[in-house]
Amino acid sequence: ETGVTQTPRHLVMGMTNKKSLKCEQHLGHNAMYWYKQSAKKPLELMFVYSLEERVENNSVPSRFSPECPNSSHLFLHLHTLQPEDSALYLCASSQDSGGAYNEQFFGPGTRLTVL
Amino acid sequence: AQKVTQAQTEISVVEKEDVTLDCVYETRDTTYYLFWYKQPPSGELVFLIRRNSFDEQNEISGRYSWNFQKSTSSFNFTITASQVVDSAVYFCALRNAGGTSYGKLTFGQGTILTVHP
């Protein structure tokens, strides 16, 4: 059983829709991350949460809105997306964000298609 | 600024061949960490190895081995006697040890490895 789960695994939405991606980690970690993986581009860090506090917003458009209600759950709220936002969205967690050597554990991702 | 380059976009080998995936990095920090991740078709990135910048010992884990050369800023990954199950996208990543890094990993573009039976 994977330590990081993401739902849904696939999502198709129109540009006017509002949807949310969910991530849950069962590892007792304190830091959680959202990444975007587009075709032929490196993984891009979007947001970092440490102990439920956002510690980094990597110049992400406001149509992406993260929420971390507790250290085990992370959401990414989506609204008024563009077709170029279609990508694989990966969630990750680590023991903490400050320990530079702490490896991150990734979920399986949500494949998002914006029509 | 830090950067990770994986020059090989795609590699195709036949089962049982050895294959090396190249990774070259750039950073101004003297203390940093290097990682390799595997991304199978299912999507999740699987952690393979972490290496500290002050530890240049090579590492072997079963059929996997890693060659860290600080002098050439390279952290190459070799799979010996490749198997079909090794087919995946492999990512090299770098993280500085600076206090405000907040876990930020800089990833390379990834190398798609296909192992044919």
Interface residues (C-beta under 8 A of the other chain):
Chain A: T2 V4 A31 Y33 K40 K41 P42 L43 L45 V48 S50 V55 E56 N58 L88 L90 A92 S94 S97 G98 A100 Y101 N102 E103 Q104 F105 F106 G107 P108 G109 R111
Chain B: V4 T31 Y32 Y33 F35 Y37 S42 G43 E44 L45 V46 F47 R50 N52 F91 R95 N96 A97 G98 G99 S101 Y102 G103 K104 L105 T106 F107 G108 Q109 G110
